[in-house]
């Protein structure tokens, strides 16, 4: 994976404190009202819990999570009492990566964090006096420049000098983008490196693209921790038990809409001189769509027993989605709701349109639908599955349109055509001209034929 990935580095880097070695701008003003927080798991490195004046191996929810250490609150000396992660340990410069969950491609993202020179007792004054260096980057395809960030300096070994409010702004190039902190310290004691903590992010979400057709939804994405995962593995995991996964709706990208209008039932043409009342019964079916069934179909392994209705082929996963949908609607218990997630709907109606002379009548339906975007998560194995469902809307009514209009040229010609009919056999004609041959009478019995209308 590393060979295929590059880094996109600082579009804007800032700090609320003066720094040495790199000119930093002040933090940008708050964005518009639609700017929202982004989930950064374990951004203050509270896990694993280290002794106050010691260290603990690993850093939960960051990758790789089996290298490096976190420094306890007292040892880290952060002004807000946070633990901190070191970018150097055991004689090695480290990289630490995490994903910004729920960020869509095209969103404007602001990443904030705090940094300090190392406080390890193996540091030397020479390493600390001018600050320590590291990179912060957006992992993306293709080459990118390699700028370096420098912490504040310090004159004393074991004494922190925190800079708060660092700023990195970028445009997400993919959903759930990954950011990386990489030590550039290669001097003297390689166990002495920069500390970081209080990593947070905000985003101005990319606009919702309502041009995406329900028949061609974007493919699902799955992860184990921060690493990509084949979506089918996550689907099977959620389907394994009714309680394996929790579905969370992303309200920013979920919406209701009206689908394309279509004709239902027959078209009635009134060629007579009088108005006609047409009693008709119509049936309208709205099927479900989702990017999971589409994913399997495109792979050539459609789901069974239904390749289009996931509530039949993967009922446990569908139930988890329905529970999450109810919870997003304000029903946190997801026990009973007046607006359930409706996978499919068939409506039957009896209509009585009146068709005027010389007009044609038909019925159209404009279905109410709902695009539901969200994620399945399993806290036990840190699986995540991003999915999209497009289903009939339960809280938005369908639109039925009774349409009438003038006849087309073809329909006018048909109305003016002669009545279809057929010839009638005439068995009263002479025997040589009859259309139907009569059987001969029984031998020895006289017979005769009498015209009913002579």
C-alpha positions in Angstrom: 0.0 0.0 0.0 2.8 2.4 0.9 4.3 2.1 -2.6 1.0 3.3 -4.1 0.4 6.2 -1.9 1.9 9.7 -1.6 1.4 12.6 0.7 -0.3 15.9 0.3 1.2 18.3 2.8 0.4 21.6 4.4 -1.9 23.8 2.5 -1.9 26.1 5.5 0.0 25.6 8.7 -0.6 27.8 11.7 -0.1 28.1 15.5 -1.3 30.3 18.3 2.2 30.6 19.7 5.5 31.8 18.2 7.7 29.1 16.7 11.3 28.8 15.6 12.3 27.6 12.2 9.0 28.0 10.3 6.8 31.1 9.9 3.3 30.2 11.0 0.1 32.1 10.3 -2.7 32.6 12.8 -5.6 30.2 12.9 -8.3 31.0 10.3 -11.6 32.5 11.4 -14.5 30.2 12.0 -16.2 28.9 8.9 -19.8 29.2 7.9 -22.6 27.8 10.0 -22.4 24.5 8.1 -18.9 23.8 9.5 -19.1 20.7 11.8 -16.8 18.7 14.0 -15.1 15.6 12.6 -14.5 12.5 14.6 -10.8 11.9 15.4 -10.6 8.8 17.6 -8.3 9.1 20.6 -7.2 12.5 19.5 -5.8 13.3 23.0 -4.1 9.9 23.3 -6.1 9.1 26.4 -5.7 5.4 25.5 -3.8 3.4 26.5 -3.7 4.9 30.0 -0.1 5.5 31.0 1.3 6.1 34.5 1.2 9.8 35.2 5.0 10.1 35.2 5.7 7.2 32.8 4.9 5.7 29.4 2.7 3.0 27.9 3.2 1.2 24.6 0.9 1.8 21.7 -1.7 4.4 20.8 -5.3 3.1 20.4 -7.1 3.8 17.1 -3.9 5.1 15.3 -1.9 3.1 12.9 0.3 1.3 13.4 -0.9 0.8 17.0 1.9 -1.6 18.0 4.8 0.9 17.9 5.6 3.9 19.9 4.3 5.0 23.3 2.1 7.6 25.0 3.5 9.8 27.8 1.5 10.1 31.0 -0.1 13.4 32.0 2.6 14.5 34.4 5.4 13.5 32.1 3.8 15.1 29.0 3.2 18.4 30.8 0.4 19.5 28.5 -1.4 22.6 29.8 -4.8 20.8 29.7 -3.4 17.6 31.3 -3.6 15.5 28.2 -1.4 12.5 27.5 0.8 12.8 24.4 2.3 10.5 21.7 6.0 10.5 20.8 7.1 10.4 17.2 10.4 8.7 18.1 10.9 5.7 20.3 13.3 2.8 20.8 15.9 4.3 18.5 13.4 4.8 15.6 11.6 7.7 13.9 7.9 6.8 13.7 4.8 7.5 11.6 1.4 7.8 13.1 -1.8 7.7 10.9 -5.5 8.1 11.5 -8.6 8.5 9.4 -11.1 11.4 9.6 -14.3 9.5 9.6 -17.4 10.9 7.9 -15.5 13.3 5.7 -16.5 13.0 2.0 -14.3 13.7 -1.0 -14.4 17.4 -1.8 -15.0 18.6 1.8 -12.8 21.4 3.2 -11.0 20.2 6.3 -9.2 22.0 9.1 -6.9 19.8 11.3 -5.7 21.2 14.6 -3.2 19.8 17.1 -0.6 20.7 19.7 3.1 19.9 19.7 6.2 20.1 22.0 9.8 19.1 21.8 10.5 15.7 23.4 10.7 15.3 27.2 12.6 11.9 27.2 15.6 11.9 29.5 17.7 10.6 26.7 17.3 13.8 24.7 20.3 16.1 24.5 20.3 20.0 24.8 21.5 20.2 21.2 18.4 18.3 19.9 16.0 20.5 21.8 17.3 24.1 21.7 16.0 24.8 18.1 13.0 22.6 18.3 12.3 19.2 16.7 11.0 18.5 13.2 8.2 16.3 11.7 5.9 16.2 8.8 2.1 16.4 8.8 0.4 15.2 5.6 -2.7 14.0 3.8 -2.1 10.5 2.4 -3.2 10.6 -1.3 -2.1 9.2 -4.6 0.8 10.8 -6.5 3.9 12.6 -5.5 3.8 15.7 -3.2 6.2 18.2 -1.7 7.8 17.4 1.7 7.7 20.5 4.0 8.8 20.1 7.6 7.1 21.4 10.8 9.3 22.5 13.7 8.3 22.5 17.4 9.2 25.2 19.9 12.7 25.0 21.3 13.6 24.4 24.9 16.8 24.9 27.0 16.1 22.2 29.4 16.0 18.4 28.9 12.8 16.9 30.3 10.9 20.3 30.1 8.1 20.6 27.6 7.3 23.7 25.6 3.9 23.2 24.1 2.7 25.1 21.0 -1.1 24.9 20.8 -3.5 25.4 17.8 -1.4 24.1 14.9 -3.5 24.3 11.7 -3.5 22.2 8.6 -6.1 22.9 5.9 -6.8 20.7 2.9 -9.5 19.5 0.5 -10.3 15.8 1.0 -9.4 13.7 -2.1 -11.4 10.6 -0.9 -14.0 9.6 1.6 -12.6 9.1 5.1 -9.2 10.7 4.3 -6.1 9.6 6.2 -3.6 12.0 7.8 -0.1 11.2 8.9 2.4 12.6 11.4 6.0 11.5 10.5 9.1 12.3 12.5 12.0 13.9 10.7 14.3 13.6 13.7 17.4 11.6 12.8 19.9 13.2 15.3 21.8 11.7 18.2 19.3 9.9 20.4 16.6 8.5 18.1 14.4 7.9 21.1 14.0 11.7 21.5 11.3 13.0 19.3 8.4 15.5 19.1 5.3 15.1 21.1 1.8 15.6 19.7 -1.7 15.6 21.3 -5.1 17.3 21.2 -5.7 16.3 17.5 -9.1 17.6 16.3 -10.7 18.5 13.1 -13.6 20.4 11.6 -15.0 20.3 8.1 -17.2 22.2 5.7 -18.9 19.2 4.1 -18.9 18.8 0.3 -22.4 19.5 -1.2 -24.8 16.6 -1.7 -24.7 15.3 -5.2 -28.4 14.5 -6.0 -27.6 13.6 -9.6 -26.5 10.1 -8.6 -29.0 7.6 -9.9 -30.4 5.0 -7.5 -29.5 2.3 -10.1 -25.8 3.3 -10.0 -24.9 4.2 -6.4 -21.3 4.6 -5.4 -19.7 1.4 -4.2 -19.4 0.5 -0.6 -16.2 1.0 1.4 -15.0 -1.1 4.3 -12.2 -0.8 6.8 -10.6 -2.7 9.7 -9.3 0.0 11.9 -7.6 2.5 9.5 -6.9 -0.2 6.8 -9.1 -0.9 3.8 -11.1 -4.1 3.9 -13.0 -6.1 1.2 -16.6 -5.0 1.7 -18.0 -8.5 1.6 -16.0 -9.4 4.8 -17.8 -6.6 6.6 -21.2 -7.5 5.2 -20.7 -11.1 6.4 -19.6 -9.9 9.8 -22.7 -7.7 10.3 -25.0 -10.5 9.0 -23.4 -13.0 11.4 -25.6 -11.8 14.3 -28.4 -9.4 14.8 -26.3 -7.4 17.3 -22.9 -7.5 15.6 -23.1 -4.0 14.0 -24.6 -0.6 14.7 -25.8 1.5 11.8 -25.5 5.3 12.1 -27.2 7.6 9.5 -25.2 10.5 8.1 -27.9 13.1 8.1 -25.8 15.5 6.1 -25.9 13.3 3.0 -29.3 11.6 3.5 -32.4 13.2 2.0 -35.9 12.7 0.6 -36.7 13.3 -3.0 -39.3 12.6 -5.8 -38.3 10.1 -8.4 -39.0 10.3 -12.1 -42.6 10.4 -13.1 -43.9 7.3 -15.0 -47.3 6.1 -16.5 -49.1 3.4 -14.5 -52.0 1.3 -15.9 -53.6 1.7 -19.3 -54.3 4.8 -21.5 -58.0 5.4 -22.2 -59.0 7.1 -25.4 -62.6 8.5 -25.7 -63.6 8.5 -29.4 -67.3 8.9 -28.5 -69.5 12.1 -28.4 -70.1 11.8 -24.6 -68.0 11.9 -21.5 -67.0 8.5 -20.2 -66.2 7.5 -16.6 -63.5 4.9 -16.5 -63.3 2.7 -13.4 -59.8 1.5 -13.2 -57.6 -0.3 -10.6 -53.9 0.5 -10.6 -51.0 -1.1 -8.7 -47.7 0.6 -8.1 -44.6 -1.1 -6.7 -41.5 0.8 -5.5 -38.5 -1.5 -5.1 -35.4 -0.9 -2.9 -31.9 -0.1 -4.2 -28.6 -0.2 -2.3 -24.9 -0.2 -3.1 -24.3 -3.6 -1.4 -26.6 -5.6 -3.7 -25.2 -3.7 -6.6 -21.7 -4.4 -5.5 -22.3 -8.2 -5.4 -24.1 -8.1 -8.7 -21.2 -6.3 -10.4 -18.9 -8.9 -9.0 -20.9 -11.6 -10.7 -22.0 -13.1 -7.4 -25.6 -11.7 -6.8 -27.1 -12.1 -3.4 -29.7 -14.8 -2.8 -32.6 -15.3 -2.5 -33.1 -11.7 -3.9 -30.4 -10.0 -5.9 -32.2 -6.6 -5.3 -33.9 -6.7 -1.9 -31.3 -6.9 0.9 -33.9 -7.3 3.5 -34.5 -10.8 2.1 -30.9 -11.7 1.3 -29.2 -10.2 4.4 -32.0 -9.8 7.0 -29.8 -9.2 10.0 -27.9 -6.4 8.3 -31.2 -4.9 7.0 -32.6 -5.0 10.6 -29.5 -3.1 11.8 -30.0 -0.5 9.1 -33.7 -0.1 10.1 -32.8 0.3 13.8 -30.3 3.0 12.9 -32.8 4.8 10.7 -35.3 4.8 13.5 -32.7 6.1 16.0 -31.8 8.9 13.6 -35.5 9.9 13.4 -35.5 10.6 17.1 -36.5 7.1 18.3 -33.4 6.2 20.2 -34.8 2.9 21.5 -35.7 1.9 17.9 -38.6 -0.2 19.4 -41.7 1.4 17.7 -41.9 4.1 15.1 -44.4 5.7 12.8 -41.7 6.2 10.2 -39.9 2.8 9.7 -37.4 2.2 7.0 -39.5 0.8 4.2 -37.7 -1.6 2.0 -40.4 -1.9 -0.7 -44.0 -0.8 -1.1 -46.9 -1.9 -3.2 -49.9 0.4 -3.4 -53.3 -0.4 -4.9 -55.8 2.3 -5.8 -59.2 2.4 -7.5 -59.6 5.6 -9.6 -62.6 6.9 -11.5 -61.3 9.5 -14.0 -63.8 11.2 -16.4 -62.6 11.4 -20.0 -64.2 14.1 -22.2 -65.0 13.4 -25.8 -62.0 13.6 -28.1 -59.5 13.3 -25.2 -57.1 10.7 -23.9 -56.6 9.9 -20.2 -53.8 8.3 -18.3 -52.4 8.1 -14.7 -48.9 9.0 -13.7 -47.1 8.4 -10.4 -44.1 10.4 -9.0 -42.7 8.1 -6.2 -41.5 9.6 -3.0 -38.1 8.1 -2.1 -35.4 8.4 0.5 -31.6 8.2 0.1 -30.1 6.9 3.3 -26.3 7.2 3.7 -24.6 5.8 6.8 -22.1 3.4 8.3 -22.1 0.0 10.0 -19.6 -0.3 12.8 -18.5 -3.3 15.0 -16.6 -2.1 18.1 -15.4 -5.6 18.8 -13.2 -6.0 15.7 -13.2 -2.3 14.6 -14.9 -3.1 11.3 -16.6 -0.2 9.5 -18.8 -0.5 6.4 -20.0 2.7 4.5 -23.3 1.9 2.7 -26.1 3.7 0.8 -29.7 2.7 0.6 -32.4 4.2 -1.7 -35.9 3.1 -0.5 -39.5 4.3 -0.7 -40.1 7.2 1.7 -42.3 6.5 4.6 -43.0 10.2 5.6 -43.4 11.7 2.2 -46.5 10.9 0.0 -46.3 9.7 -3.5 -47.8 12.0 -6.1 -50.6 10.6 -8.4 -51.4 12.7 -11.5 -54.6 12.3 -13.5 -53.6 13.4 -17.0 -55.9 14.2 -19.9 -55.0 15.7 -23.3 -55.9 15.9 -27.0 -55.5 12.9 -29.2 -52.5 12.5 -31.4 -52.8 12.2 -35.1 -52.5 8.4 -34.9 -55.2 8.2 -32.3 -57.5 10.5 -34.3 -57.1 8.2 -37.3 -57.9 5.2 -35.2 -61.1 7.0 -33.9 -62.2 7.7 -37.5 -61.5 4.2 -38.8 -64.3 1.8 -39.7 -65.5 -0.5 -37.0 -63.7 -3.8 -37.1 -66.2 -6.6 -38.1 -66.4 -10.0 -39.8 -68.6 -11.6 -42.5 -71.6 -13.7 -41.5 -72.1 -17.1 -43.2 -75.4 -17.3 -45.3 -76.6 -21.0 -45.4 -79.8 -19.9 -47.0 -78.2 -19.7 -50.5 -78.2 -22.4 -53.0 -76.2 -25.6 -52.2 -73.5 -24.5 -54.6 -73.1 -21.1 -52.9 -73.3 -22.1 -49.3 -70.3 -21.1 -47.0 -70.9 -24.0 -44.7 -71.7 -27.4 -46.1 -74.6 -29.2 -44.3 -74.5 -32.9 -43.6 -77.0 -35.0 -45.7 -80.2 -36.1 -43.9 -80.4 -39.6 -42.5 -81.5 -42.1 -45.1 -85.2 -42.7 -45.4 -86.1 -39.5 -43.4 -87.5 -36.5 -45.2 -86.0 -33.1 -44.1 -86.4 -29.5 -45.1 -84.9 -26.1 -44.3 -86.9 -23.0 -43.3 -85.5 -19.5 -43.3 -86.0 -17.7 -40.0 -86.1 -14.4 -41.8 -87.3 -15.0 -45.3 
